Amino acid sequence: MTATTDGQTTHDVVILGGGLAGLTLALQLHDRLPGLDIVVLERATHPLPLAAHKVGESTVDIGAHYFGETLGLRDYLQREHILKFGLRYFFSHGSSEIDAVAELGVSEVFPAPSYQLDRGIFENFLGEEVVRRGIDFRQGTRVRGFDLGKGGGVHVVRCSDADGDHVLHARWLVDASGRAGLVRRRLELTVDNGHHVNAAWFRVDERLKPDDWSDDPDWRRRCTPPERWRSTNHLCGPGYWVWLIPLASGAHSVGIVADAAMHPLEEFNTFDRAQAWLARHQPAVAREVARCADKLLDFRFLRNYSYGCSQLFSADRWALAGEAGAFLDPFYSPGSDFIAIGNTYICQLIADDRAGLPLAPRVRSYERLYQSFYDSMLQIFRDQYPLFGDVTVMAAKIIWDHAFYWGVLCQLVFQQRLADVALFADVAPELALAQELNQRMQARFRQWHETTTPQNPPVIFDQRQLPWFVALNEGMHDTLDDAGVRGRLRENVRLLQGLADAIDAQAAAGADVDATPSGQPQPMLFMAPG
């Protein structure tokens, strides 16, 4: 905290929004830069209601690592939330029997932990945690306006609460206002990323357990323990998927996510319409939802939820965090991942500023890196929803998408190398090759889909039966030195090259499933019924 020439206090950082992105950023800054004067302004007053107020409530590897390790919340997460049984996929379009279709997932949990987060519970905890750590968290405060400083000038924020109107000055201003996007909208930074998808979701006050939807003991025993309900369950069909996510409160979140051109939002934008839509496309889910419809807790929908942002960080000392900047897609639950990545860059910029380092070149580097990660992940989702009902292609695509994510982006995060400019310069050719491979493979999956013959065998494609895939997951938590990080990235890009070649060969041959176990990268999982 400093004082201006007119005696006005200038805070080090003012964060607009006390949701997931804003509160975690405050905690990360507090840990990274002790003594930093941080103010968080939040319109709502805690405790927040336990409501279905977010698109997706699941974490994957980077988000789980960020919450558990970077912020030191592992014990809390394991105690108060649900340890996830991975991402699981049922190709159950039009089927009333969950055990009569192909299933893709793991028979046992992977080594790297991830969690099903009840966002209301979690954000209430984070609010309490920032107060415990001495951070100035001002609830019930509405932002009335702001002026962005330029050329080294301070930012001015006008806000009001129960005590009246206030004016705050800040060296750094971070917009974490969620989809309101106060700075993004003011500066017209929103980018149409070409990924046009809609979602509707709701909670029912009952646990939905796919394991109990079948009387077949062999089917139930395919997973150890037989607790598929702990997975983020994706029930897939052409142009859409339905999520089932368990919450620590005992409720279950159900979501419909669909390509706008194939399944208009108007078909499922009320609970009654959503029930009718599920009855047509996912009868097994519809049956379970109808059984507990009287326990409906809430319902929301969101049109065109995916968007990009042309700038997230500025040398004028402002930044955008979480959905105030950009949002991709909930299919692989990357929302918390990009909160983690963006918050880490914001922390680094503020640390650089406090060290007296020039901001402009660092802003350019971190902006370029963040946007490259965003663009790479966007390739995985954009124009891919028509494939979602195709078992043959999706079994390969999901393996590829995970290998690309674990092999490159997760390595950079887990090894704390997001801001290591020297590393990026050293491995630039390999990272460029990985991006090129990913772009080519996403196009390959679309082409392959056009030539496949529909199939849906009642088997589990068990990712646990791919030794190289398990090893890739296990290795994410290795502690590596500089040479080790570079070697690991190069090794993983070579693995991706081999996997891409294998997928190309299998697609060209028109094969459906590789039924031969192998320690080498294979595009398909071998069948493991029972």
C-alpha positions in Angstrom: 0.0 0.0 0.0 1.3 3.5 -0.9 0.0 7.0 -0.7 -0.4 9.3 -3.6 0.6 13.0 -3.6 -3.0 13.9 -2.5 -2.9 11.5 0.4 -5.1 8.9 -1.3 -4.2 5.3 -0.4 -3.2 3.2 -3.4 -3.6 -0.6 -3.0 -1.2 -2.9 -4.6 -3.9 -5.0 -6.2 -7.7 -4.6 -6.5 -9.5 -7.7 -7.8 -13.0 -7.1 -9.3 -14.9 -10.3 -8.4 -14.6 -12.8 -5.6 -15.6 -16.0 -7.4 -13.3 -18.9 -8.1 -10.8 -17.0 -10.2 -10.6 -14.0 -8.0 -10.3 -15.7 -4.7 -7.7 -18.3 -5.8 -5.7 -15.4 -7.4 -5.8 -13.6 -4.0 -4.5 -16.7 -2.2 -1.8 -17.3 -4.8 -0.6 -13.7 -4.6 -0.7 -13.7 -0.8 1.5 -16.8 -0.7 3.9 -15.7 -3.5 4.3 -12.1 -2.3 3.8 -11.8 1.5 2.7 -8.3 2.6 1.0 -7.5 -0.7 -2.0 -5.2 -0.1 -4.8 -7.0 -1.9 -8.5 -6.0 -2.0 -11.2 -8.3 -3.4 -14.5 -6.7 -4.3 -17.5 -9.1 -4.5 -21.1 -8.2 -5.3 -22.6 -11.3 -3.5 -22.5 -11.9 0.3 -21.3 -15.2 1.7 -22.4 -17.8 2.4 -23.3 -18.4 -1.2 -26.3 -20.6 -2.0 -25.4 -24.1 -3.2 -26.6 -23.5 -6.7 -25.9 -24.8 -10.2 -24.4 -21.4 -11.1 -21.4 -22.6 -13.2 -20.9 -24.4 -16.5 -19.4 -27.6 -15.2 -18.1 -28.4 -11.7 -15.3 -30.8 -12.3 -11.5 -30.5 -12.2 -8.9 -32.3 -14.3 -5.2 -32.5 -13.7 -4.0 -28.9 -14.0 -6.9 -27.5 -12.0 -6.6 -30.2 -9.3 -2.8 -29.6 -9.1 -3.4 -25.8 -8.8 -6.0 -26.1 -6.0 -4.3 -29.0 -4.2 -0.6 -28.2 -4.5 -0.1 -24.6 -5.6 -2.7 -23.3 -3.1 -2.0 -26.0 -0.5 -5.6 -27.2 -0.3 -5.1 -30.9 -0.9 -6.2 -32.0 2.6 -9.4 -29.8 2.4 -10.3 -31.2 -1.1 -9.8 -34.8 -0.1 -11.8 -34.2 3.1 -14.7 -32.1 1.8 -15.1 -33.0 -1.9 -15.3 -36.1 -4.0 -12.2 -37.8 -5.5 -13.0 -38.3 -9.1 -13.0 -41.6 -10.9 -11.6 -40.0 -14.0 -13.5 -38.9 -17.2 -15.9 -41.6 -18.4 -17.7 -41.8 -21.7 -20.8 -43.9 -22.7 -21.8 -43.9 -26.3 -25.4 -44.3 -25.2 -27.4 -42.2 -27.8 -30.9 -43.6 -28.0 -30.2 -46.5 -25.6 -32.3 -47.2 -22.5 -29.7 -49.7 -21.2 -26.4 -48.3 -20.0 -24.7 -51.7 -20.1 -25.6 -52.3 -23.7 -23.3 -49.7 -25.2 -19.6 -49.0 -25.4 -17.9 -47.4 -22.4 -14.6 -45.7 -22.4 -12.7 -44.9 -19.2 -10.6 -46.5 -16.5 -11.3 -49.6 -14.5 -9.2 -48.2 -11.6 -8.4 -44.5 -10.7 -5.3 -43.0 -12.3 -2.5 -42.0 -10.0 -2.8 -38.2 -10.5 -5.8 -37.1 -8.4 -8.7 -34.9 -9.5 -11.9 -33.8 -7.8 -15.6 -33.2 -8.2 -16.0 -29.7 -6.7 -19.3 -28.5 -5.3 -18.7 -24.9 -6.3 -20.9 -23.3 -3.8 -19.2 -25.1 -0.9 -15.8 -24.5 -2.4 -16.2 -20.8 -3.0 -17.6 -20.3 0.5 -14.5 -22.0 1.8 -12.2 -19.8 -0.3 -14.0 -16.7 1.0 -13.4 -17.8 4.5 -9.8 -18.7 3.7 -8.8 -15.3 2.2 -10.2 -13.7 5.4 -8.3 -16.1 7.6 -5.1 -15.1 5.7 -5.7 -11.4 6.3 -6.8 -10.5 2.8 -9.3 -7.6 2.5 -12.4 -9.3 1.1 -15.3 -6.8 0.7 -18.5 -8.7 0.2 -21.8 -7.1 -0.8 -19.9 -4.5 -2.8 -21.0 -3.4 -6.3 -18.5 -2.0 -8.8 -20.1 1.2 -10.2 -17.3 2.1 -12.6 -13.6 2.2 -13.1 -10.9 4.2 -14.9 -7.9 2.3 -16.2 -4.6 4.1 -15.6 -2.2 4.5 -18.5 1.5 5.1 -18.8 2.2 4.2 -15.2 -0.9 5.8 -13.8 -3.0 4.2 -11.0 -6.4 2.7 -11.7 -9.5 4.1 -10.1 -12.5 1.9 -9.0 -15.8 3.3 -7.9 -17.9 1.0 -5.8 -20.7 1.0 -3.2 -21.8 -1.1 -0.3 -24.1 -0.9 2.7 -22.0 2.0 4.1 -22.2 4.1 0.9 -20.0 5.0 -2.0 -16.3 4.5 -2.1 -13.3 5.2 -4.4 -10.3 2.9 -4.5 -7.0 3.4 -6.2 -4.9 0.5 -7.3 -1.4 -0.1 -8.9 -2.8 -3.3 -10.4 -6.4 -4.0 -11.4 -7.5 -7.5 -12.1 -10.9 -8.2 -13.6 -12.2 -11.5 -12.2 -15.9 -10.6 -12.7 -16.7 -13.8 -14.6 -18.9 -13.6 -17.7 -19.8 -10.0 -16.8 -16.3 -9.3 -18.2 -16.2 -5.7 -17.1 -12.8 -4.8 -18.7 -13.2 -7.2 -21.6 -16.5 -5.5 -22.6 -15.3 -2.0 -21.9 -12.3 -2.5 -24.2 -14.2 -4.6 -26.7 -11.8 -7.5 -26.4 -14.3 -10.4 -26.9 -13.4 -12.7 -29.8 -15.8 -15.0 -31.6 -13.8 -18.2 -31.6 -16.0 -20.0 -34.0 -17.1 -22.6 -31.4 -20.9 -22.2 -31.2 -22.3 -24.4 -28.5 -25.0 -24.1 -25.8 -25.6 -25.7 -22.5 -28.4 -26.2 -20.0 -27.9 -27.8 -16.6 -29.6 -28.5 -13.3 -29.2 -30.2 -10.0 -31.4 -32.8 -8.3 -31.1 -33.5 -4.6 -30.3 -37.2 -5.1 -27.2 -39.2 -6.1 -27.5 -40.6 -9.6 -25.5 -43.9 -9.8 -25.0 -45.4 -13.2 -23.6 -48.5 -11.5 -27.1 -49.2 -10.2 -28.7 -48.9 -13.6 -27.7 -52.5 -14.5 -28.3 -55.8 -12.9 -25.4 -57.4 -14.7 -22.8 -58.4 -12.1 -20.0 -58.7 -14.7 -20.7 -55.2 -16.0 -20.7 -53.8 -12.5 -17.4 -55.5 -11.7 -15.5 -53.9 -14.6 -14.6 -51.0 -12.3 -12.8 -51.3 -9.0 -14.5 -50.2 -6.9 -17.8 -50.3 -8.8 -18.3 -46.5 -8.4 -18.8 -45.1 -11.8 -20.9 -42.4 -10.2 -17.7 -40.7 -9.0 -16.6 -40.1 -12.6 -17.5 -37.1 -14.7 -19.8 -39.3 -16.8 -20.2 -38.2 -20.4 -23.2 -39.7 -22.2 -22.4 -39.0 -25.9 -24.3 -38.8 -29.1 -24.1 -37.0 -32.5 -23.6 -33.3 -31.8 -24.0 -33.4 -28.0 -23.0 -34.9 -24.7 -24.7 -35.1 -21.3 -22.8 -34.7 -18.1 -23.4 -36.4 -14.7 -21.3 -34.9 -11.9 -21.7 -35.8 -8.2 -21.5 -33.0 -5.7 -20.3 -33.1 -2.1 -23.7 -31.8 -0.9 -25.3 -35.1 -2.0 -26.9 -33.6 -5.0 -26.1 -34.5 -8.6 -25.5 -32.1 -11.5 -26.9 -32.9 -14.9 -26.0 -31.0 -18.0 -26.8 -31.0 -21.7 -24.1 -29.5 -24.0 -24.8 -29.3 -27.7 -23.6 -27.9 -31.0 -26.0 -25.1 -31.7 -26.4 -26.1 -35.4 -27.4 -29.7 -34.5 -29.5 -29.3 -31.4 -31.0 -25.8 -30.9 -31.0 -24.5 -27.4 -34.8 -24.0 -27.6 -35.2 -27.8 -27.5 -33.9 -28.0 -23.9 -33.9 -24.5 -22.3 -36.5 -25.4 -19.6 -36.6 -28.4 -17.3 -39.6 -29.8 -19.0 -38.0 -29.4 -22.4 -34.8 -30.9 -21.1 -36.7 -33.9 -19.8 -38.3 -34.4 -23.2 -35.0 -34.0 -25.0 -33.3 -36.6 -22.7 -36.2 -39.0 -23.4 -35.4 -38.8 -27.1 -31.6 -38.9 -26.9 -30.6 -40.4 -23.6 -33.5 -42.6 -22.3 -31.5 -44.1 -19.4 -30.7 -40.6 -18.0 -34.3 -39.4 -18.7 -35.6 -42.4 -16.7 -33.5 -41.5 -13.7 -34.2 -37.8 -13.9 -38.0 -38.4 -14.0 -37.7 -40.6 -10.9 -36.4 -37.7 -8.9 -37.9 -34.8 -10.7 -39.6 -33.7 -7.5 -36.2 -33.1 -6.1 -35.2 -30.5 -8.7 -33.1 -27.8 -7.0 -32.4 -25.4 -9.8 -32.1 -25.0 -13.6 -29.9 -22.8 -15.8 -29.0 -22.4 -19.5 -26.4 -20.5 -21.4 -26.3 -19.6 -25.0 -23.0 -19.5 -27.0 -20.9 -20.0 -23.8 -17.5 -20.3 -25.6 -15.5 -17.1 -26.4 -12.0 -15.9 -26.8 -10.3 -12.6 -25.8 -7.8 -10.6 -27.8 -5.8 -9.4 -24.7 -5.6 -10.7 -21.1 -2.5 -8.9 -19.7 -1.3 -5.3 -20.1 1.9 -3.4 -19.4 -0.5 -0.7 -18.0 -0.9 -3.1 -15.0 -4.3 -4.6 -15.6 -5.2 -8.2 -16.3 -8.2 -10.5 -16.8 -8.7 -13.7 -14.8 -10.9 -16.7 -15.4 -14.1 -16.2 -17.4 -13.6 -12.5 -17.3 -11.1 -13.2 -20.1 -11.9 -16.4 -22.1 -13.8 -19.7 -21.8 -13.4 -22.8 -23.9 -15.7 -25.8 -23.3 -16.6 -28.1 -20.4 -16.1 -31.4 -22.3 -12.7 -32.1 -20.7 -13.3 -29.7 -17.8 -10.5 -27.2 -18.7 -12.1 -24.1 -17.0 -10.0 -24.5 -13.8 -6.9 -25.3 -15.8 -7.0 -21.9 -17.5 -7.8 -20.1 -14.2 -4.6 -21.8 -12.9 -2.5 -20.8 -16.0 -3.9 -17.2 -16.2 -3.5 -16.6 -12.4 0.1 -17.9 -12.5 1.0 -15.4 -15.3 -0.7 -12.6 -13.4 1.2 -13.5 -10.2 4.5 -13.5 -12.2 3.8 -10.1 -13.8 3.0 -8.5 -10.4 6.2 -10.1 -9.0 8.2 -8.8 -12.0 6.7 -5.3 -11.5 7.6 -5.3 -7.8 11.2 -6.4 -8.8 11.4 -3.3 -11.0 11.6 -5.4 -14.2 10.3 -4.0 -17.5 6.7 -5.3 -18.0 6.1 -4.8 -21.8 8.3 -7.7 -23.0 7.0 -10.0 -20.3 3.5 -9.1 -21.1 4.0 -10.0 -24.7 5.7 -13.3 -23.9 3.0 -14.4 -21.4 0.2 -13.3 -23.6 1.6 -15.2 -26.6 2.0 -18.3 -24.5 -1.4 -18.2 -22.9 -3.1 -17.6 -26.3 -1.1 -20.5 -27.8 -2.4 -22.8 -25.1 -5.9 -21.6 -25.6 -5.7 -22.0 -29.4 -4.3 -25.5 -29.1 -7.1 -26.6 -26.8 -9.7 -24.9 -28.9 -8.7 -27.1 -31.8 -9.8 -30.1 -29.7 -13.4 -28.8 -29.4 -14.2 -26.6 -32.4 -16.1 -28.5 -35.2 -15.7 -31.8 -33.3 -19.2 -32.2 -31.7 -20.5 -34.0 -34.8 -18.1 -36.8 -33.9 -19.3 -37.4 -30.4 -21.5 -40.3 -31.2 -18.8 -42.2 -33.2 -17.3 -44.8 -31.0 -14.5 -45.7 -33.4 -13.2 -42.2 -33.8 -13.8 -41.0 -30.3 -11.9 -43.8 -28.7 -8.9 -42.7 -30.6 -9.6 -39.0 -30.2 -9.9 -39.1 -26.4 -6.6 -41.0 -26.1 -4.9 -38.4 -28.4 -6.4 -35.4 -26.6 -5.3 -36.8 -23.2 -1.8 -37.6 -24.4 -1.4 -34.2 -25.9 -2.6 -32.5 -22.7 -0.6 -34.7 -20.3 2.5 -34.8 -22.5 2.9 -31.0 -23.1 0.7 -28.6 -21.1 0.6 -30.6 -17.9 4.4 -30.9 -17.9 4.8 -27.1 -18.2 2.4 -26.5 -15.3 3.5 -29.3 -12.9 7.2 -28.5 -13.4 6.4 -24.8 -12.7 7.8 -23.7 -16.1 4.9 -21.5 -17.5 7.1 -18.4 -17.3 10.4 -20.1 -18.2 11.1 -18.1 -21.4 14.5 -19.8 -21.8 12.8 -23.2 -21.8 10.3 -22.2 -24.4 13.1 -20.9 -26.6 15.0 -24.2 -26.2 12.1 -26.5 -27.1 10.4 -24.2 -29.5 10.7 -26.7 -32.4 9.2 -29.5 -30.4 6.3 -27.4 -29.1 5.6 -26.2 -32.6 5.6 -29.8 -33.8 3.2 -30.7 -31.1 0.8 -27.9 -32.0 1.0 -28.9 -35.7 0.4 -32.6 -34.9 -2.7 -31.6 -32.8 -4.1 -29.5 -35.5 -3.6 -32.2 -38.1 -5.0 -34.9 -35.9 -8.2 -32.9 -35.1 -8.7 -32.6 -38.9 -7.9 -36.3 -39.3 -10.6 -37.3 -36.8 -13.2 -35.3 -38.8 -12.2 -37.0 -42.0 -12.2 -40.4 -40.4 -15.7 -39.9 -39.0 -17.0 -39.4 -42.5 -15.9 -42.9 -43.5 -16.6 -45.0 -40.4 -19.3 -47.7 -40.1 -21.5 -47.2 -37.1 -20.7 -49.6 -34.3 -21.3 -49.7 -30.5 -20.1 -52.9 -28.9 -21.2 -53.5 -25.3 -17.6 -53.4 -24.0 -15.4 -51.2 -21.9 -12.4 -49.7 -23.6 -10.2 -49.6 -20.5 -7.5 -46.9 -20.6 -5.8 -48.7 -17.7 -4.8 -51.4 -20.2 -2.4 -49.1 -22.0 0.9 -49.2 -20.1 2.3 -46.1 -21.9 -0.8 -44.1 -21.2 -0.7 -45.0 -17.5 3.0 -44.1 -17.4 2.3 -40.7 -19.0 -0.2 -40.0 -16.2 2.1 -41.2 -13.5 5.1 -39.2 -14.8 3.3 -35.9 -14.5 4.3 -35.6 -10.8 7.9 -36.4 -11.3 10.4 -33.8 -10.0 12.7 -32.9 -12.9 15.7 -30.6 -13.2 16.2 -28.3 -16.2 17.7 -31.0 -18.4 15.0 -33.4 -17.3 12.2 -31.1 -18.2 13.6 -30.5 -21.7 14.2 -34.2 -22.1 10.7 -35.1 -21.0 9.1 -32.7 -23.4 11.1 -33.9 -26.3 10.4 -37.5 -25.4 6.6 -36.8 -25.1 6.5 -35.0 -28.5 8.2 -38.1 -30.0 5.5 -40.2 -28.4 2.8 -37.9 -29.9 4.4 -38.3 -33.3 4.3 -42.1 -33.0 0.7 -42.0 -31.8 -0.3 -39.7 -34.7 1.3 -42.1 -37.2 -0.5 -45.1 -35.6 -3.9 -43.3 -35.7 -3.3 -42.3 -39.4 -2.5 -45.9 -40.3 -5.5 -47.3 -38.5 -7.8 -44.7 -40.0 -6.5 -45.4 -43.5 -7.0 -49.1 -42.9 -10.6 -48.6 -41.8 -10.0 -50.7 -38.7 -12.3 -50.2 -35.7 -10.6 -51.6 -32.6 -7.0 -52.7 -32.0 -7.5 -55.9 -29.9 -3.9 -56.6 -29.3 -2.4 -55.3 -26.0 0.8 -53.4 -26.5 3.2 -51.3 -24.6 3.5 -49.0 -27.6 1.2 -46.1 -28.5 -2.0 -47.4 -30.1 -4.9 -45.3 -31.2 -7.5 -47.7 -29.9 -8.1 -49.4 -26.6 -8.4 -53.1 -26.7 -11.6 -54.7 -25.6 -11.7 -55.9 -22.0 -15.3 -57.1 -21.3 -15.7 -58.0 -17.7 
